[in-house]
Amino acid sequence: MRDWLKEERLKQRLTQKQMADALRITESYYSFIESGDRQKKMDVSLAINIGNILGLSIEEIIAKEGT
């Protein structure tokens, strides 16, 4: 589970649907990413896009993914 991703999303007051729309993916796929069932090792382009939406640097995401 990517608790950090859920926490950051909620800090921005975004729903999973809003995140999915911003990433141009389905809500169910985003849910799988957040739960850790998909993108177990998040690819760089996804990490950059998530960072842009949540205001996080790639370095911050890498650090959060490593914990």
All heavy atoms as TSV, in Angstrom:
chain	resi	resn	atom	element	x	y	z
A	1	MET	N	N	0.852	-1.189	0.000
A	1	MET	CA	C	0.000	0.000	0.000
A	1	MET	C	C	0.882	1.231	0.000
A	1	MET	O	O	1.858	1.308	0.740
A	1	MET	CB	C	-0.897	-0.039	1.236
A	1	MET	CG	C	-1.806	1.115	1.368
A	1	MET	SD	S	-3.380	0.694	0.654
A	1	MET	CE	C	-4.279	2.163	0.890
A	2	ARG	N	N	0.539	2.167	-0.826
A	2	ARG	CA	C	1.267	3.439	-0.881
A	2	ARG	C	C	0.531	4.472	-0.031
A	2	ARG	O	O	-0.119	5.372	-0.551
A	2	ARG	CB	C	1.373	3.916	-2.311
A	2	ARG	CG	C	2.341	3.112	-3.149
A	2	ARG	CD	C	2.554	3.771	-4.500
A	2	ARG	NE	N	3.653	3.162	-5.166
A	2	ARG	CZ	C	3.540	2.350	-6.234
A	2	ARG	NH1	N	2.348	2.082	-6.732
A	2	ARG	NH2	N	4.596	1.821	-6.786
A	3	ASP	N	N	0.689	4.327	1.273
A	3	ASP	CA	C	0.025	5.270	2.175
A	3	ASP	C	C	0.468	6.697	1.910
A	3	ASP	O	O	-0.324	7.625	2.006
A	3	ASP	CB	C	0.290	4.893	3.636
A	3	ASP	CG	C	-0.375	3.581	4.032
A	3	ASP	OD1	O	-1.446	3.267	3.486
A	3	ASP	OD2	O	0.190	2.873	4.882
A	4	TRP	N	N	1.734	6.876	1.562
A	4	TRP	CA	C	2.242	8.217	1.304
A	4	TRP	C	C	1.480	8.870	0.152
A	4	TRP	O	O	1.201	10.071	0.194
A	4	TRP	CB	C	3.749	8.200	1.010
A	4	TRP	CG	C	4.116	7.598	-0.315
A	4	TRP	CD1	C	4.474	6.308	-0.567
A	4	TRP	CD2	C	4.135	8.269	-1.582
A	4	TRP	NE1	N	4.719	6.124	-1.904
A	4	TRP	CE2	C	4.525	7.317	-2.562
A	4	TRP	CE3	C	3.871	9.574	-1.998
A	4	TRP	CZ2	C	4.651	7.630	-3.898
A	4	TRP	CZ3	C	3.997	9.885	-3.340
A	4	TRP	CH2	C	4.378	8.918	-4.281
A	5	LEU	N	N	1.147	8.088	-0.868
A	5	LEU	CA	C	0.451	8.633	-2.032
A	5	LEU	C	C	-0.963	9.058	-1.662
A	5	LEU	O	O	-1.415	10.156	-2.032
A	5	LEU	CB	C	0.436	7.598	-3.159
A	5	LEU	CG	C	-0.181	8.022	-4.486
A	5	LEU	CD1	C	0.421	9.320	-5.005
A	5	LEU	CD2	C	-0.014	6.900	-5.507
A	6	LYS	N	N	-1.638	8.230	-0.896
A	6	LYS	CA	C	-2.981	8.577	-0.439
A	6	LYS	C	C	-2.943	9.836	0.432
A	6	LYS	O	O	-3.752	10.744	0.257
A	6	LYS	CB	C	-3.591	7.415	0.339
A	6	LYS	CG	C	-4.993	7.694	0.816
A	6	LYS	CD	C	-5.577	6.500	1.540
A	6	LYS	CE	C	-6.996	6.786	2.011
A	6	LYS	NZ	N	-7.586	5.625	2.682
A	7	GLU	N	N	-1.979	9.901	1.350
A	7	GLU	CA	C	-1.859	11.078	2.235
A	7	GLU	C	C	-1.610	12.350	1.432
A	7	GLU	O	O	-2.232	13.381	1.696
A	7	GLU	CB	C	-0.728	10.862	3.235
A	7	GLU	CG	C	-1.036	9.813	4.283
A	7	GLU	CD	C	0.173	9.440	5.129
A	7	GLU	OE1	O	1.199	10.158	5.084
A	7	GLU	OE2	O	0.097	8.418	5.831
A	8	GLU	N	N	-0.702	12.278	0.464
A	8	GLU	CA	C	-0.402	13.463	-0.351
A	8	GLU	C	C	-1.615	13.866	-1.190
A	8	GLU	O	O	-1.903	15.053	-1.348
A	8	GLU	CB	C	0.810	13.207	-1.254
A	8	GLU	CG	C	2.113	13.056	-0.507
A	8	GLU	CD	C	2.571	14.317	0.201
A	8	GLU	OE1	O	2.200	15.434	-0.228
A	8	GLU	OE2	O	3.319	14.186	1.182
A	9	ARG	N	N	-2.321	12.887	-1.723
A	9	ARG	CA	C	-3.525	13.180	-2.521
A	9	ARG	C	C	-4.571	13.868	-1.662
A	9	ARG	O	O	-5.170	14.875	-2.065
A	9	ARG	CB	C	-4.084	11.882	-3.121
A	9	ARG	CG	C	-5.399	12.066	-3.852
A	9	ARG	CD	C	-5.892	10.783	-4.474
A	9	ARG	NE	N	-6.076	9.674	-3.569
A	9	ARG	CZ	C	-7.139	9.512	-2.760
A	9	ARG	NH1	N	-8.102	10.409	-2.723
A	9	ARG	NH2	N	-7.225	8.440	-1.981
A	10	LEU	N	N	-4.772	13.349	-0.453
A	10	LEU	CA	C	-5.778	13.932	0.442
A	10	LEU	C	C	-5.378	15.327	0.917
A	10	LEU	O	O	-6.241	16.178	1.104
A	10	LEU	CB	C	-6.032	13.001	1.628
A	10	LEU	CG	C	-6.714	11.672	1.266
A	10	LEU	CD1	C	-6.805	10.765	2.484
A	10	LEU	CD2	C	-8.077	11.893	0.640
A	11	LYS	N	N	-4.079	15.577	1.091
A	11	LYS	CA	C	-3.612	16.921	1.457
A	11	LYS	C	C	-4.029	17.930	0.398
A	11	LYS	O	O	-4.325	19.083	0.718
A	11	LYS	CB	C	-2.083	16.956	1.582
A	11	LYS	CG	C	-1.540	16.446	2.865
A	11	LYS	CD	C	-0.024	16.630	2.860
A	11	LYS	CE	C	0.645	15.801	3.900
A	11	LYS	NZ	N	2.119	15.882	3.822
A	12	GLN	N	N	-4.026	17.488	-0.862
A	12	GLN	CA	C	-4.418	18.364	-1.970
A	12	GLN	C	C	-5.929	18.369	-2.195
A	12	GLN	O	O	-6.411	19.007	-3.123
A	12	GLN	CB	C	-3.708	17.923	-3.257
A	12	GLN	CG	C	-2.206	17.996	-3.196
A	12	GLN	CD	C	-1.696	19.401	-3.051
A	12	GLN	OE1	O	-2.254	20.333	-3.620
A	12	GLN	NE2	N	-0.647	19.561	-2.275
A	13	ARG	N	N	-6.640	17.608	-1.349
A	13	ARG	CA	C	-8.099	17.497	-1.445
A	13	ARG	C	C	-8.555	16.978	-2.800
A	13	ARG	O	O	-9.522	17.464	-3.386
A	13	ARG	CB	C	-8.779	18.821	-1.115
A	13	ARG	CG	C	-8.515	19.268	0.291
A	13	ARG	CD	C	-9.111	20.610	0.569
A	13	ARG	NE	N	-8.756	21.025	1.898
A	13	ARG	CZ	C	-9.620	21.468	2.796
A	13	ARG	NH1	N	-10.887	21.562	2.491
A	13	ARG	NH2	N	-9.202	21.838	3.980
A	14	LEU	N	N	-7.821	15.968	-3.277
A	14	LEU	CA	C	-8.149	15.359	-4.555
A	14	LEU	C	C	-8.737	13.972	-4.327
A	14	LEU	O	O	-8.309	13.251	-3.432
A	14	LEU	CB	C	-6.891	15.223	-5.421
A	14	LEU	CG	C	-6.239	16.524	-5.868
A	14	LEU	CD1	C	-4.883	16.234	-6.494
A	14	LEU	CD2	C	-7.139	17.263	-6.839
A	15	THR	N	N	-9.696	13.618	-5.163
A	15	THR	CA	C	-10.245	12.265	-5.137
A	15	THR	C	C	-9.389	11.375	-6.040
A	15	THR	O	O	-8.591	11.875	-6.849
A	15	THR	CB	C	-11.688	12.242	-5.656
A	15	THR	OG1	O	-11.680	12.628	-7.044
A	15	THR	CG2	C	-12.595	13.171	-4.860
A	16	GLN	N	N	-9.592	10.078	-5.922
A	16	GLN	CA	C	-8.901	9.166	-6.833
A	16	GLN	C	C	-9.320	9.447	-8.273
A	16	GLN	O	O	-8.499	9.373	-9.184
A	16	GLN	CB	C	-9.188	7.710	-6.467
A	16	GLN	CG	C	-8.446	7.258	-5.236
A	16	GLN	CD	C	-8.560	5.767	-4.988
A	16	GLN	OE1	O	-9.448	5.095	-5.530
A	16	GLN	NE2	N	-7.672	5.242	-4.169
A	17	LYS	N	N	-10.573	9.785	-8.472
A	17	LYS	CA	C	-11.063	10.099	-9.826
A	17	LYS	C	C	-10.348	11.320	-10.387
A	17	LYS	O	O	-9.944	11.325	-11.553
A	17	LYS	CB	C	-12.578	10.334	-9.790
A	17	LYS	CG	C	-13.153	10.869	-11.095
A	17	LYS	CD	C	-13.958	9.830	-11.802
A	17	LYS	CE	C	-14.689	10.358	-13.012
A	17	LYS	NZ	N	-13.868	10.509	-14.177
A	18	GLN	N	N	-10.189	12.344	-9.572
A	18	GLN	CA	C	-9.502	13.548	-10.034
A	18	GLN	C	C	-8.039	13.248	-10.387
A	18	GLN	O	O	-7.522	13.757	-11.378
A	18	GLN	CB	C	-9.589	14.650	-8.982
A	18	GLN	CG	C	-10.985	15.216	-8.839
A	18	GLN	CD	C	-11.138	16.099	-7.619
A	18	GLN	OE1	O	-10.645	15.786	-6.535
A	18	GLN	NE2	N	-11.842	17.217	-7.782
A	19	MET	N	N	-7.383	12.447	-9.561
A	19	MET	CA	C	-6.001	12.057	-9.852
A	19	MET	C	C	-5.946	11.269	-11.163
A	19	MET	O	O	-5.099	11.539	-12.015
A	19	MET	CB	C	-5.428	11.202	-8.724
A	19	MET	CG	C	-4.981	11.973	-7.513
A	19	MET	SD	S	-3.556	13.038	-7.797
A	19	MET	CE	C	-2.262	11.839	-8.094
A	20	ALA	N	N	-6.838	10.314	-11.300
A	20	ALA	CA	C	-6.863	9.500	-12.511
A	20	ALA	C	C	-7.094	10.367	-13.747
A	20	ALA	O	O	-6.403	10.204	-14.757
A	20	ALA	CB	C	-7.947	8.434	-12.397
A	21	ASP	N	N	-8.038	11.282	-13.656
A	21	ASP	CA	C	-8.316	12.170	-14.796
A	21	ASP	C	C	-7.087	13.002	-15.145
A	21	ASP	O	O	-6.746	13.159	-16.319
A	21	ASP	CB	C	-9.505	13.083	-14.496
A	21	ASP	CG	C	-10.835	12.349	-14.482
A	21	ASP	OD1	O	-10.893	11.181	-14.935
A	21	ASP	OD2	O	-11.824	12.944	-13.995
A	22	ALA	N	N	-6.413	13.524	-14.127
A	22	ALA	CA	C	-5.219	14.339	-14.360
A	22	ALA	C	C	-4.095	13.517	-14.980
A	22	ALA	O	O	-3.307	14.033	-15.781
A	22	ALA	CB	C	-4.757	14.976	-13.055
A	23	LEU	N	N	-4.030	12.240	-14.629
A	23	LEU	CA	C	-3.004	11.348	-15.170
A	23	LEU	C	C	-3.421	10.699	-16.483
A	23	LEU	O	O	-2.639	9.997	-17.115
A	23	LEU	CB	C	-2.685	10.248	-14.150
A	23	LEU	CG	C	-1.982	10.700	-12.880
A	23	LEU	CD1	C	-2.010	9.591	-11.837
A	23	LEU	CD2	C	-0.553	11.128	-13.182
A	24	ARG	N	N	-4.680	10.917	-16.860
A	24	ARG	CA	C	-5.257	10.338	-18.081
A	24	ARG	C	C	-5.250	8.808	-18.046
A	24	ARG	O	O	-4.865	8.148	-19.007
A	24	ARG	CB	C	-4.553	10.868	-19.323
A	24	ARG	CG	C	-4.757	12.353	-19.516
A	24	ARG	CD	C	-4.203	12.811	-20.844
A	24	ARG	NE	N	-4.527	14.182	-21.079
A	24	ARG	CZ	C	-3.644	15.176	-21.054
A	24	ARG	NH1	N	-2.379	14.926	-20.811
A	24	ARG	NH2	N	-4.033	16.406	-21.287
A	25	ILE	N	N	-5.663	8.296	-16.891
A	25	ILE	CA	C	-5.828	6.848	-16.718
A	25	ILE	C	C	-7.185	6.614	-16.072
A	25	ILE	O	O	-7.841	7.563	-15.627
A	25	ILE	CB	C	-4.703	6.231	-15.853
A	25	ILE	CG1	C	-4.656	6.880	-14.461
A	25	ILE	CG2	C	-3.353	6.340	-16.560
A	25	ILE	CD1	C	-3.645	6.267	-13.508
A	26	THR	N	N	-7.604	5.370	-16.007
A	26	THR	CA	C	-8.893	5.094	-15.376
A	26	THR	C	C	-8.775	5.188	-13.859
A	26	THR	O	O	-7.686	5.026	-13.292
A	26	THR	CB	C	-9.409	3.687	-15.737
A	26	THR	OG1	O	-8.526	2.708	-15.188
A	26	THR	CG2	C	-9.545	3.519	-17.244
A	27	GLU	N	N	-9.890	5.435	-13.236
A	27	GLU	CA	C	-9.918	5.513	-11.780
A	27	GLU	C	C	-9.504	4.178	-11.153
A	27	GLU	O	O	-8.780	4.141	-10.163
A	27	GLU	CB	C	-11.316	5.903	-11.296
A	27	GLU	CG	C	-11.421	6.078	-9.808
A	27	GLU	CD	C	-12.806	6.503	-9.357
A	27	GLU	OE1	O	-13.706	6.712	-10.204
A	27	GLU	OE2	O	-12.987	6.631	-8.131
A	28	SER	N	N	-9.946	3.080	-11.756
A	28	SER	CA	C	-9.592	1.779	-11.194
A	28	SER	C	C	-8.085	1.524	-11.298
A	28	SER	O	O	-7.485	0.981	-10.372
A	28	SER	CB	C	-10.385	0.654	-11.853
A	28	SER	OG	O	-10.082	0.553	-13.216
A	29	TYR	N	N	-7.472	1.927	-12.412
A	29	TYR	CA	C	-6.022	1.744	-12.543
A	29	TYR	C	C	-5.297	2.600	-11.507
A	29	TYR	O	O	-4.348	2.142	-10.875
A	29	TYR	CB	C	-5.544	2.072	-13.955
A	29	TYR	CG	C	-4.113	1.643	-14.196
A	29	TYR	CD1	C	-3.811	0.306	-14.414
A	29	TYR	CD2	C	-3.077	2.550	-14.183
A	29	TYR	CE1	C	-2.510	-0.112	-14.620
A	29	TYR	CE2	C	-1.771	2.151	-14.379
A	29	TYR	CZ	C	-1.494	0.814	-14.599
A	29	TYR	OH	O	-0.195	0.410	-14.788
A	30	TYR	N	N	-5.752	3.846	-11.319
A	30	TYR	CA	C	-5.128	4.691	-10.297
A	30	TYR	C	C	-5.269	4.045	-8.918
A	30	TYR	O	O	-4.322	4.028	-8.129
A	30	TYR	CB	C	-5.707	6.109	-10.269
A	30	TYR	CG	C	-5.063	6.896	-9.159
A	30	TYR	CD1	C	-3.803	7.435	-9.330
A	30	TYR	CD2	C	-5.670	6.997	-7.906
A	30	TYR	CE1	C	-3.163	8.068	-8.279
A	30	TYR	CE2	C	-5.038	7.625	-6.856
A	30	TYR	CZ	C	-3.790	8.161	-7.062
A	30	TYR	OH	O	-3.133	8.774	-6.020
A	31	SER	N	N	-6.429	3.500	-8.632
A	31	SER	CA	C	-6.650	2.834	-7.348
A	31	SER	C	C	-5.654	1.700	-7.149
A	31	SER	O	O	-5.108	1.520	-6.052
A	31	SER	CB	C	-8.085	2.300	-7.283
A	31	SER	OG	O	-8.293	1.582	-6.099
A	32	PHE	N	N	-5.393	0.942	-8.220
A	32	PHE	CA	C	-4.408	-0.139	-8.145
A	32	PHE	C	C	-3.000	0.405	-7.892
A	32	PHE	O	O	-2.211	-0.204	-7.176
A	32	PHE	CB	C	-4.407	-0.975	-9.424
A	32	PHE	CG	C	-5.581	-1.896	-9.559
A	32	PHE	CD1	C	-6.245	-2.011	-10.764
A	32	PHE	CD2	C	-6.017	-2.668	-8.489
A	32	PHE	CE1	C	-7.322	-2.867	-10.909
A	32	PHE	CE2	C	-7.093	-3.541	-8.621
A	32	PHE	CZ	C	-7.743	-3.638	-9.830
A	33	ILE	N	N	-2.670	1.556	-8.481
A	33	ILE	CA	C	-1.358	2.168	-8.240
A	33	ILE	C	C	-1.243	2.556	-6.771
A	33	ILE	O	O	-0.244	2.265	-6.108
A	33	ILE	CB	C	-1.149	3.404	-9.141
A	33	ILE	CG1	C	-1.029	2.977	-10.608
A	33	ILE	CG2	C	0.095	4.194	-8.703
A	33	ILE	CD1	C	-1.074	4.133	-11.593
A	34	GLU	N	N	-2.278	3.215	-6.256
A	34	GLU	CA	C	-2.251	3.684	-4.867
A	34	GLU	C	C	-2.194	2.506	-3.890
A	34	GLU	O	O	-1.535	2.595	-2.857
A	34	GLU	CB	C	-3.471	4.557	-4.596
A	34	GLU	CG	C	-3.344	5.420	-3.372
A	34	GLU	CD	C	-4.449	6.440	-3.245
A	34	GLU	OE1	O	-4.356	7.512	-3.899
A	34	GLU	OE2	O	-5.406	6.174	-2.496
A	35	SER	N	N	-2.860	1.427	-4.222
A	35	SER	CA	C	-2.860	0.259	-3.331
A	35	SER	C	C	-1.586	-0.564	-3.473
A	35	SER	O	O	-1.312	-1.426	-2.639
A	35	SER	CB	C	-4.077	-0.622	-3.600
A	35	SER	OG	O	-3.955	-1.261	-4.851
A	36	GLY	N	N	-0.809	-0.306	-4.526
A	36	GLY	CA	C	0.429	-1.040	-4.742
A	36	GLY	C	C	0.253	-2.301	-5.565
A	36	GLY	O	O	1.202	-3.057	-5.750
A	37	ASP	N	N	-0.964	-2.520	-6.086
A	37	ASP	CA	C	-1.214	-3.709	-6.905
A	37	ASP	C	C	-0.700	-3.559	-8.337
A	37	ASP	O	O	-0.512	-4.545	-9.028
A	37	ASP	CB	C	-2.710	-4.033	-6.946
A	37	ASP	CG	C	-3.242	-4.488	-5.597
A	37	ASP	OD1	O	-2.447	-5.034	-4.802
A	37	ASP	OD2	O	-4.439	-4.298	-5.337
A	38	ARG	N	N	-0.498	-2.344	-8.790
A	38	ARG	CA	C	0.059	-2.064	-10.113
A	38	ARG	C	C	1.228	-1.103	-9.922
A	38	ARG	O	O	1.300	-0.374	-8.947
A	38	ARG	CB	C	-0.967	-1.402	-11.039
A	38	ARG	CG	C	-2.118	-2.288	-11.402
A	38	ARG	CD	C	-1.748	-3.122	-12.618
A	38	ARG	NE	N	-2.914	-3.755	-13.170
A	38	ARG	CZ	C	-3.147	-5.056	-13.109
A	38	ARG	NH1	N	-2.299	-5.842	-12.508
A	38	ARG	NH2	N	-4.221	-5.567	-13.644
A	39	GLN	N	N	2.106	-1.100	-10.918
A	39	GLN	CA	C	3.268	-0.218	-10.870
A	39	GLN	C	C	4.024	-0.431	-9.556
A	39	GLN	O	O	4.340	0.518	-8.838
A	39	GLN	CB	C	2.859	1.252	-11.025
A	39	GLN	CG	C	2.315	1.636	-12.365
A	39	GLN	CD	C	3.407	1.903	-13.386
A	39	GLN	OE1	O	4.492	2.321	-13.039
A	39	GLN	NE2	N	3.092	1.641	-14.635
A	40	LYS	N	N	4.294	-1.690	-9.242
A	40	LYS	CA	C	5.004	-2.001	-7.994
A	40	LYS	C	C	6.308	-1.222	-7.914
A	40	LYS	O	O	6.695	-0.761	-6.856
A	40	LYS	CB	C	5.233	-3.495	-7.870
A	40	LYS	CG	C	3.931	-4.249	-7.665
A	40	LYS	CD	C	4.148	-5.707	-7.397
A	40	LYS	CE	C	2.855	-6.482	-7.406
A	40	LYS	NZ	N	1.929	-6.201	-6.376
A	41	LYS	N	N	6.975	-1.070	-9.028
A	41	LYS	CA	C	8.121	-0.174	-9.144
A	41	LYS	C	C	7.670	0.926	-10.096
A	41	LYS	O	O	7.617	0.730	-11.306
A	41	LYS	CB	C	9.328	-0.910	-9.691
A	41	LYS	CG	C	9.783	-2.026	-8.783
A	41	LYS	CD	C	11.260	-2.149	-8.804
A	41	LYS	CE	C	11.624	-3.280	-7.862
A	41	LYS	NZ	N	12.722	-2.980	-7.046
A	42	MET	N	N	7.304	2.056	-9.534
A	42	MET	CA	C	6.711	3.144	-10.312
A	42	MET	C	C	7.678	3.619	-11.397
A	42	MET	O	O	8.837	3.900	-11.109
A	42	MET	CB	C	6.362	4.296	-9.368
A	42	MET	CG	C	5.473	5.341	-9.994
A	42	MET	SD	S	5.079	6.717	-8.877
A	42	MET	CE	C	4.153	5.913	-7.599
A	43	ASP	N	N	7.178	3.698	-12.631
A	43	ASP	CA	C	8.057	4.174	-13.699
A	43	ASP	C	C	8.237	5.685	-13.600
A	43	ASP	O	O	7.443	6.389	-12.982
A	43	ASP	CB	C	7.592	3.717	-15.084
A	43	ASP	CG	C	6.297	4.344	-15.550
A	43	ASP	OD1	O	6.127	5.567	-15.410
A	43	ASP	OD2	O	5.449	3.607	-16.080
A	44	VAL	N	N	9.316	6.149	-14.201
A	44	VAL	CA	C	9.726	7.547	-14.056
A	44	VAL	C	C	8.674	8.513	-14.582
A	44	VAL	O	O	8.373	9.518	-13.936
A	44	VAL	CB	C	11.091	7.787	-14.752
A	44	VAL	CG1	C	11.467	9.258	-14.727
A	44	VAL	CG2	C	12.172	6.965	-14.089
A	45	SER	N	N	8.088	8.214	-15.729
A	45	SER	CA	C	7.107	9.151	-16.291
A	45	SER	C	C	5.885	9.271	-15.384
A	45	SER	O	O	5.359	10.375	-15.193
A	45	SER	CB	C	6.705	8.755	-17.707
A	45	SER	OG	O	6.071	7.497	-17.713
A	46	LEU	N	N	5.440	8.171	-14.804
A	46	LEU	CA	C	4.318	8.225	-13.871
A	46	LEU	C	C	4.701	9.016	-12.625
A	46	LEU	O	O	3.939	9.861	-12.162
A	46	LEU	CB	C	3.864	6.816	-13.486
A	46	LEU	CG	C	2.736	6.742	-12.459
A	46	LEU	CD1	C	1.456	7.383	-13.001
A	46	LEU	CD2	C	2.481	5.296	-12.054
A	47	ALA	N	N	5.890	8.778	-12.101
A	47	ALA	CA	C	6.355	9.491	-10.912
A	47	ALA	C	C	6.423	10.998	-11.168
A	47	ALA	O	O	6.006	11.796	-10.330
A	47	ALA	CB	C	7.716	8.966	-10.471
A	48	ILE	N	N	6.913	11.376	-12.333
A	48	ILE	CA	C	6.996	12.800	-12.680
A	48	ILE	C	C	5.601	13.402	-12.761
A	48	ILE	O	O	5.355	14.492	-12.224
A	48	ILE	CB	C	7.773	12.995	-13.997
A	48	ILE	CG1	C	9.256	12.684	-13.768
A	48	ILE	CG2	C	7.582	14.407	-14.549
A	48	ILE	CD1	C	10.074	12.592	-15.043
A	49	ASN	N	N	4.678	12.709	-13.419
A	49	ASN	CA	C	3.311	13.226	-13.547
A	49	ASN	C	C	2.631	13.348	-12.191
A	49	ASN	O	O	1.960	14.346	-11.914
A	49	ASN	CB	C	2.494	12.348	-14.485
A	49	ASN	CG	C	2.912	12.487	-15.926
A	49	ASN	OD1	O	3.466	13.507	-16.326
A	49	ASN	ND2	N	2.685	11.464	-16.715
A	50	ILE	N	N	2.794	12.348	-11.338
A	50	ILE	CA	C	2.219	12.420	-9.990
A	50	ILE	C	C	2.848	13.581	-9.223
A	50	ILE	O	O	2.152	14.342	-8.551
A	50	ILE	CB	C	2.398	11.082	-9.243
A	50	ILE	CG1	C	1.440	10.044	-9.843
A	50	ILE	CG2	C	2.167	11.245	-7.743
A	50	ILE	CD1	C	1.613	8.633	-9.309
A	51	GLY	N	N	4.156	13.726	-9.347
A	51	GLY	CA	C	4.840	14.836	-8.686
A	51	GLY	C	C	4.323	16.189	-9.140
A	51	GLY	O	O	4.121	17.092	-8.322
A	52	ASN	N	N	4.087	16.326	-10.427
A	52	ASN	CA	C	3.564	17.592	-10.958
A	52	ASN	C	C	2.182	17.897	-10.385
A	52	ASN	O	O	1.883	19.051	-10.071
A	52	ASN	CB	C	3.499	17.556	-12.482
A	52	ASN	CG	C	4.869	17.627	-13.111
A	52	ASN	OD1	O	5.835	18.076	-12.509
A	52	ASN	ND2	N	4.972	17.148	-14.339
A	53	ILE	N	N	1.361	16.885	-10.248
A	53	ILE	CA	C	0.006	17.091	-9.723
A	53	ILE	C	C	0.036	17.411	-8.235
A	53	ILE	O	O	-0.677	18.294	-7.766
A	53	ILE	CB	C	-0.861	15.833	-9.986
A	53	ILE	CG1	C	-1.056	15.643	-11.491
A	53	ILE	CG2	C	-2.211	15.947	-9.267
A	53	ILE	CD1	C	-1.566	14.266	-11.870
A	54	LEU	N	N	0.893	16.707	-7.498
A	54	LEU	CA	C	0.913	16.851	-6.034
A	54	LEU	C	C	1.943	17.853	-5.527
A	54	LEU	O	O	2.030	18.095	-4.326
A	54	LEU	CB	C	1.170	15.482	-5.386
A	54	LEU	CG	C	0.114	14.409	-5.668
A	54	LEU	CD1	C	0.538	13.087	-5.041
A	54	LEU	CD2	C	-1.252	14.843	-5.158
A	55	GLY	N	N	2.723	18.422	-6.426
A	55	GLY	CA	C	3.730	19.396	-6.014
A	55	GLY	C	C	4.920	18.754	-5.313
A	55	GLY	O	O	5.489	19.341	-4.389
A	56	LEU	N	N	5.296	17.560	-5.768
A	56	LEU	CA	C	6.430	16.844	-5.190
A	56	LEU	C	C	7.520	16.699	-6.243
A	56	LEU	O	O	7.230	16.501	-7.422
A	56	LEU	CB	C	6.010	15.441	-4.741
A	56	LEU	CG	C	4.937	15.343	-3.671
A	56	LEU	CD1	C	4.485	13.892	-3.514
A	56	LEU	CD2	C	5.454	15.881	-2.355
A	57	SER	N	N	8.770	16.773	-5.808
A	57	SER	CA	C	9.875	16.559	-6.731
A	57	SER	C	C	10.058	15.058	-6.946
A	57	SER	O	O	9.605	14.239	-6.141
A	57	SER	CB	C	11.170	17.154	-6.164
A	57	SER	OG	O	11.604	16.400	-5.039
A	58	ILE	N	N	10.755	14.721	-8.009
A	58	ILE	CA	C	11.034	13.311	-8.281
A	58	ILE	C	C	11.861	12.715	-7.139
A	58	ILE	O	O	11.676	11.558	-6.762
A	58	ILE	CB	C	11.709	13.126	-9.665
A	58	ILE	CG1	C	11.802	11.647	-10.052
A	58	ILE	CG2	C	13.072	13.749	-9.694
A	58	ILE	CD1	C	10.516	11.011	-10.411
A	59	GLU	N	N	12.746	13.515	-6.563
A	59	GLU	CA	C	13.560	13.041	-5.437
A	59	GLU	C	C	12.687	12.701	-4.228
A	59	GLU	O	O	12.937	11.700	-3.544
A	59	GLU	CB	C	14.618	14.087	-5.046
A	59	GLU	CG	C	15.689	14.318	-6.073
A	59	GLU	CD	C	15.301	15.284	-7.196
A	59	GLU	OE1	O	14.226	15.913	-7.138
A	59	GLU	OE2	O	16.084	15.391	-8.151
A	60	GLU	N	N	11.674	13.523	-3.983
A	60	GLU	CA	C	10.764	13.247	-2.865
A	60	GLU	C	C	9.993	11.953	-3.114
A	60	GLU	O	O	9.802	11.143	-2.193
A	60	GLU	CB	C	9.785	14.404	-2.675
A	60	GLU	CG	C	10.422	15.662	-2.129
A	60	GLU	CD	C	9.469	16.832	-2.113
A	60	GLU	OE1	O	8.981	17.229	-3.196
A	60	GLU	OE2	O	9.201	17.355	-1.007
A	61	ILE	N	N	9.549	11.756	-4.326
A	61	ILE	CA	C	8.799	10.536	-4.648
A	61	ILE	C	C	9.694	9.315	-4.515
A	61	ILE	O	O	9.290	8.307	-3.943
A	61	ILE	CB	C	8.174	10.632	-6.050
A	61	ILE	CG1	C	7.056	11.694	-6.028
A	61	ILE	CG2	C	7.624	9.279	-6.506
A	61	ILE	CD1	C	6.419	11.968	-7.346
A	62	ILE	N	N	10.910	9.399	-5.019
A	62	ILE	CA	C	11.851	8.276	-4.898
A	62	ILE	C	C	12.078	7.945	-3.424
A	62	ILE	O	O	12.069	6.771	-3.031
A	62	ILE	CB	C	13.165	8.576	-5.616
A	62	ILE	CG1	C	12.920	8.594	-7.129
A	62	ILE	CG2	C	14.259	7.579	-5.231
A	62	ILE	CD1	C	14.074	9.145	-7.949
A	63	ALA	N	N	12.259	8.968	-2.605
A	63	ALA	CA	C	12.463	8.742	-1.170
A	63	ALA	C	C	11.228	8.077	-0.543
A	63	ALA	O	O	11.351	7.149	0.252
A	63	ALA	CB	C	12.788	10.055	-0.471
A	64	LYS	N	N	10.045	8.556	-0.912
A	64	LYS	CA	C	8.819	7.994	-0.360
A	64	LYS	C	C	8.605	6.553	-0.832
A	64	LYS	O	O	8.125	5.711	-0.098
A	64	LYS	CB	C	7.615	8.862	-0.729
A	64	LYS	CG	C	7.604	10.194	0.011
A	64	LYS	CD	C	6.467	11.060	-0.455
A	64	LYS	CE	C	6.459	12.419	0.198
A	64	LYS	NZ	N	6.232	12.409	1.626
A	65	GLU	N	N	8.971	6.260	-2.076
A	65	GLU	CA	C	8.841	4.919	-2.610
A	65	GLU	C	C	9.813	3.954	-1.931
A	65	GLU	O	O	9.532	2.773	-1.837
A	65	GLU	CB	C	9.090	4.898	-4.116
A	65	GLU	CG	C	7.919	5.342	-4.949
A	65	GLU	CD	C	6.811	4.318	-5.002
A	65	GLU	OE1	O	6.947	3.262	-5.624
A	65	GLU	OE2	O	5.755	4.588	-4.372
A	66	GLY	N	N	10.925	4.491	-1.454
A	66	GLY	CA	C	11.929	3.646	-0.819
A	66	GLY	C	C	11.608	3.255	0.608
A	66	GLY	O	O	12.225	2.358	1.157
A	67	THR	N	N	10.622	3.910	1.203
A	67	THR	CA	C	10.299	3.609	2.605
A	67	THR	C	C	9.253	2.543	2.722
A	67	THR	O	O	8.591	2.173	1.826
A	67	THR	CB	C	9.797	4.860	3.351
A	67	THR	OG1	O	8.641	5.381	2.673
A	67	THR	CG2	C	10.884	5.910	3.429
